[in-house]
Amino acid sequence: MSVCSSSSSSSSGGYLGSAKAWIVHGIVAGITIGAAIGARAYLGRSGKFRSRVVGIIPARFASSRFQGKPLVEILGKPMIQRTWERAKMATTLDCVVVATDDAKIAQCCKGFGADVVMTSESCRNGTERCNEALQKLEKKYDIVVNIQGDEPLIEPEIIDGIVKALQAAPDAVFSTAVTSLKHEDAFDPNRVKCVVDNHGYAIYFSRGLIPFNKSGKVNLQYPYLLHLGIQSFDSKFLSIYPELQSTPLQLEEDLEQLKVLEHGYKMKVIKVDHEAHGVDVPGDVEKIESFMKERNLS
């Protein structure tokens, strides 16, 4: 069993710059009156609302699209290490752990100083792996941040943003982030799109282009949104998530966040200014290395 101690800020190996200013739907200044009243009521009962936060990076070796992806080197460091270093810089996280079912990944992570929780091979997705890891931690947490291990340039400010969004929305059990979608990625099924309502809650996620128009073409004037893989959960909800039945939309799109929506739970979304550089397939490694070299990131 891994004992997760308080995390401290660590060096990120020369990453320069931080997230640009982001537009946040319904967070801090934009909280609705109802949400604010609900938060005050909760605070009156139990102290600071959802104050204890753990970041968990689920990592598995046997990926269908990219075998051994967490261990692939990006400019001399395993991708999982780069993600962990970035996550450690987030100010809202009390600790960061890696959850894996693979001994090679566990050994690698322990080698660079990460706390590791071993999980079973039966976990169907990263969310279930986070839940199993959460149950094995000695300390109790109110929020669990699922940090995708294939986003090695994730901004710590984005992690902090989704945590604060969930803390500010007592009617939500889930929060996540989106950014602007590049038009050339409009029909890429590996780039998940999102639409939100006027209060910053998710309506739908899709591998197809949403919203779609009658012409069947990309509208160059429309601000399409790209879903970033990072997400946070209320820990009580996370404990029941694996017991929720799979849903038709979730299975058809192969997107686990749709199960949350289909079961009627609310999901808060923030919009951030972030150049997404996820690693989905082997060819993405060269792209991200080129990006880092151009910007002097090591």
C-alpha positions as CSV (number, residue, x, y, z in Angstrom):
1,M,0.0,0.0,0.0
2,S,1.3,3.4,-0.9
3,V,1.3,6.1,1.7
4,C,0.8,9.4,-0.1
5,S,2.5,12.2,1.8
6,S,1.9,15.9,1.3
7,S,3.2,16.9,-2.1
8,S,5.6,19.7,-2.6
9,S,6.4,21.7,-5.6
10,S,9.1,20.2,-7.8
11,S,11.2,21.3,-10.7
12,S,9.7,20.6,-14.1
13,G,13.1,20.3,-15.9
14,G,13.1,23.7,-17.5
15,Y,9.6,24.1,-18.8
16,L,9.2,27.8,-19.4
17,G,6.0,29.7,-19.2
18,S,2.7,28.9,-17.7
19,A,-0.9,28.6,-18.9
20,K,-2.2,31.7,-20.6
21,A,-5.2,33.5,-19.1
22,W,-8.2,31.2,-19.4
23,I,-11.9,31.9,-19.7
24,V,-13.7,30.1,-16.9
25,H,-17.3,29.3,-17.2
26,G,-19.0,29.6,-13.8
27,I,-15.9,29.6,-11.6
28,V,-15.1,32.1,-8.8
29,A,-16.5,35.4,-10.3
30,G,-19.0,33.6,-12.4
31,I,-20.6,31.3,-9.8
32,T,-24.3,31.3,-10.0
33,I,-26.3,32.5,-7.0
34,G,-27.7,29.0,-6.4
35,A,-24.3,27.4,-6.4
36,A,-22.9,30.0,-4.0
37,I,-25.8,29.5,-1.6
38,G,-25.3,25.7,-1.8
39,A,-21.6,26.0,-1.2
40,R,-22.2,28.2,1.9
41,A,-24.7,25.7,3.3
42,Y,-22.1,22.9,2.8
43,L,-19.4,25.0,4.4
44,G,-21.5,25.6,7.4
45,R,-21.8,21.9,8.0
46,S,-18.4,20.6,7.3
47,G,-15.8,23.3,7.1
48,K,-13.9,24.0,3.9
49,F,-15.7,22.6,0.9
50,R,-14.0,19.7,-0.9
51,S,-10.6,20.8,0.5
52,R,-8.5,17.6,0.4
53,V,-7.3,16.9,-3.2
54,V,-5.3,14.0,-4.6
55,G,-3.9,13.8,-8.2
56,I,-3.8,10.3,-9.7
57,I,-2.1,9.4,-12.9
58,P,-3.5,6.1,-14.3
59,A,-1.0,4.3,-16.4
60,R,-1.2,1.0,-18.2
61,F,1.3,-0.8,-20.5
62,A,-1.1,-2.7,-22.7
63,S,-2.7,0.1,-24.8
64,S,-4.3,-1.1,-28.0
65,R,-3.1,2.0,-30.0
66,F,0.3,2.4,-28.4
67,Q,1.9,-0.4,-26.4
68,G,4.0,0.8,-23.5
69,K,3.0,4.4,-24.1
70,P,3.8,5.7,-20.5
71,L,7.4,4.6,-20.9
72,V,8.1,6.1,-24.3
73,E,10.9,8.7,-24.0
74,I,10.3,12.3,-24.9
75,L,13.6,14.2,-25.2
76,G,15.3,11.8,-22.8
77,K,12.6,11.4,-20.1
78,P,9.7,8.8,-19.9
79,M,6.4,10.5,-20.7
80,I,5.0,9.4,-17.4
81,Q,7.8,11.3,-15.6
82,R,7.1,14.5,-17.6
83,T,3.4,14.3,-16.7
84,W,4.2,13.7,-13.0
85,E,6.6,16.6,-12.9
86,R,4.0,18.9,-14.3
87,A,1.3,17.7,-11.9
88,K,3.5,18.2,-8.9
89,M,3.6,21.9,-9.7
90,A,-0.2,22.3,-9.2
91,T,-0.9,24.2,-5.9
92,T,-4.3,22.6,-5.2
93,L,-3.0,19.0,-5.0
94,D,-2.1,17.6,-1.6
95,C,-0.3,14.7,-3.3
96,V,0.3,13.0,-6.6
97,V,0.4,9.2,-7.2
98,V,0.7,6.9,-10.2
99,A,-1.8,4.1,-10.4
100,T,-0.7,1.2,-12.6
101,D,-1.1,-2.6,-13.1
102,D,2.4,-3.0,-14.7
103,A,5.6,-3.7,-12.8
104,K,7.8,-2.0,-15.4
105,I,5.9,1.2,-15.1
106,A,5.9,1.0,-11.3
107,Q,9.7,0.5,-11.2
108,C,10.2,3.4,-13.6
109,C,8.0,5.7,-11.5
110,K,9.6,4.8,-8.2
111,G,13.0,5.5,-9.9
112,F,12.2,9.1,-10.3
113,G,10.6,9.5,-6.9
114,A,6.8,9.0,-7.5
115,D,4.4,7.4,-5.1
116,V,2.9,4.3,-6.9
117,V,-0.3,2.4,-6.2
118,M,-0.6,-1.0,-7.8
119,T,-4.0,-1.7,-9.3
120,S,-5.7,-4.7,-10.9
121,E,-5.6,-5.5,-14.6
122,S,-9.4,-5.7,-14.6
123,C,-9.9,-1.9,-14.5
124,R,-11.8,-1.0,-17.7
125,N,-10.7,2.6,-17.9
126,G,-8.6,5.3,-16.1
127,T,-11.5,6.4,-13.9
128,E,-11.9,2.9,-12.4
129,R,-8.2,2.7,-11.9
130,C,-8.3,6.0,-10.0
131,N,-11.1,4.7,-7.8
132,E,-9.2,1.5,-6.9
133,A,-6.1,3.6,-6.1
134,L,-8.1,6.0,-4.0
135,Q,-9.4,3.1,-1.9
136,K,-5.8,1.9,-1.2
137,L,-4.5,5.3,0.0
138,E,-4.2,5.7,3.7
139,K,-5.5,9.3,3.7
140,K,-9.0,10.4,2.8
141,Y,-9.6,12.9,0.0
142,D,-12.6,15.0,-1.2
143,I,-11.6,15.4,-4.8
144,V,-9.7,13.1,-7.1
145,V,-8.0,14.5,-10.2
146,N,-7.6,12.0,-13.0
147,I,-4.5,13.3,-14.8
148,Q,-3.9,11.7,-18.2
149,G,-0.4,10.3,-18.4
150,D,-0.3,11.1,-22.2
151,E,-0.4,14.9,-21.7
152,P,3.2,15.5,-20.8
153,L,2.8,19.3,-21.3
154,I,-0.2,19.7,-19.1
155,E,-0.3,23.0,-17.4
156,P,-0.4,22.9,-13.6
157,E,-2.8,26.0,-13.8
158,I,-5.3,23.8,-15.7
159,I,-5.2,21.2,-12.9
160,D,-5.8,24.0,-10.3
161,G,-8.6,25.4,-12.5
162,I,-10.7,22.3,-12.7
163,V,-10.2,21.7,-8.9
164,K,-11.5,25.2,-8.1
165,A,-14.4,24.7,-10.6
166,L,-15.5,21.6,-8.8
167,Q,-15.1,23.3,-5.4
168,A,-17.2,26.2,-6.6
169,A,-20.1,24.0,-8.0
170,P,-21.7,21.9,-5.2
171,D,-24.3,20.6,-7.7
172,A,-21.6,19.0,-9.9
173,V,-19.7,15.8,-9.3
174,F,-17.2,16.1,-12.1
175,S,-15.2,18.9,-13.7
176,T,-13.0,19.0,-16.8
177,A,-11.4,21.4,-19.3
178,V,-11.7,22.3,-22.9
179,T,-9.7,24.4,-25.3
180,S,-10.1,25.7,-28.8
181,L,-10.2,23.0,-31.5
182,K,-7.9,23.4,-34.5
183,H,-9.9,23.3,-37.7
184,E,-7.6,20.6,-39.1
185,D,-8.5,18.3,-36.2
186,A,-12.2,18.7,-36.7
187,F,-12.8,15.2,-38.0
188,D,-10.0,13.4,-36.1
189,P,-11.8,10.8,-33.9
190,N,-8.9,10.9,-31.4
191,R,-9.7,14.6,-30.7
192,V,-12.8,14.6,-28.6
193,K,-15.1,17.5,-29.0
194,C,-17.4,19.1,-26.4
195,V,-20.4,21.4,-26.2
196,V,-21.5,23.2,-23.0
197,D,-24.5,25.2,-21.9
198,N,-24.7,28.9,-20.9
199,H,-23.7,28.1,-17.3
200,G,-20.6,26.1,-18.1
201,Y,-22.0,22.6,-17.7
202,A,-21.3,19.9,-20.2
203,I,-24.1,18.9,-22.6
204,Y,-22.3,16.3,-24.7
205,F,-18.9,14.9,-25.8
206,S,-18.2,13.3,-29.2
207,R,-15.5,11.9,-31.4
208,G,-17.4,13.5,-34.3
209,L,-17.6,17.2,-35.0
210,I,-20.2,18.9,-32.7
211,P,-22.1,21.0,-33.3
212,F,-22.7,19.7,-36.9
213,N,-24.2,21.9,-39.6
214,K,-26.3,21.2,-42.7
215,S,-23.3,21.8,-45.1
216,G,-21.4,19.0,-43.5
217,K,-18.3,21.2,-43.5
218,V,-16.3,22.9,-40.8
219,N,-17.6,26.4,-40.0
220,L,-14.4,28.5,-39.8
221,Q,-16.3,31.1,-37.7
222,Y,-17.5,28.7,-35.0
223,P,-15.5,28.3,-31.8
224,Y,-15.4,24.5,-31.6
225,L,-14.2,23.0,-28.3
226,L,-11.6,20.3,-27.8
227,H,-11.8,18.2,-24.6
228,L,-8.6,17.9,-22.6
229,G,-8.3,14.5,-20.9
230,I,-7.8,15.9,-17.4
231,Q,-10.8,15.6,-15.1
232,S,-11.7,15.8,-11.4
233,F,-14.3,13.9,-9.4
234,D,-16.0,14.3,-6.1
235,S,-14.6,11.3,-4.3
236,K,-18.0,10.1,-3.1
237,F,-19.2,10.0,-6.6
238,L,-16.0,8.3,-7.8
239,S,-16.7,5.4,-5.3
240,I,-20.1,4.7,-7.0
241,Y,-19.0,5.3,-10.6
242,P,-17.8,1.7,-11.2
243,E,-21.2,0.4,-10.1
244,L,-23.1,2.6,-12.6
245,Q,-24.3,0.6,-15.6
246,S,-22.7,1.4,-18.9
247,T,-24.9,3.5,-21.2
248,P,-25.7,3.5,-24.9
249,L,-24.0,6.8,-25.8
250,Q,-20.9,5.9,-23.7
251,L,-20.5,2.6,-25.5
252,E,-21.2,4.0,-29.0
253,E,-18.7,6.9,-28.6
254,D,-16.3,5.0,-26.3
255,L,-16.2,8.0,-24.0
256,E,-16.5,7.3,-20.3
257,Q,-17.6,10.8,-19.4
258,L,-20.8,10.2,-21.3
259,K,-21.8,7.7,-18.7
260,V,-21.7,10.5,-16.1
261,L,-24.1,12.6,-18.2
262,E,-26.4,9.8,-19.2
263,H,-27.0,8.9,-15.5
264,G,-28.1,12.5,-14.9
265,Y,-25.0,13.9,-13.0
266,K,-23.7,17.4,-13.7
267,M,-20.3,18.2,-15.1
268,K,-18.6,21.6,-14.8
269,V,-16.4,22.7,-17.7
270,I,-13.8,25.4,-17.9
271,K,-12.3,26.8,-21.1
272,V,-8.6,27.3,-21.1
273,D,-6.0,28.6,-23.5
274,H,-3.8,25.6,-24.0
275,E,-2.0,24.1,-27.0
276,A,-3.0,20.5,-26.6
277,H,-0.2,18.0,-27.2
278,G,-1.5,14.7,-26.2
279,V,0.2,11.5,-27.3
280,D,-2.4,9.1,-28.8
281,V,-0.3,7.2,-31.4
282,P,3.5,6.7,-31.9
283,G,3.6,9.4,-34.5
284,D,2.6,12.0,-31.9
285,V,5.9,11.6,-30.1
286,E,7.9,13.3,-32.9
287,K,5.4,16.1,-33.1
288,I,5.6,16.9,-29.4
289,E,9.4,16.7,-29.4
290,S,9.5,19.2,-32.3
291,F,7.2,21.5,-30.5
292,M,9.4,21.3,-27.4
293,K,12.6,22.0,-29.3
294,E,11.1,25.0,-31.1
295,R,10.2,26.5,-27.7
296,N,13.4,25.5,-25.9
297,L,11.6,23.2,-23.5
298,S,13.6,20.4,-22.0
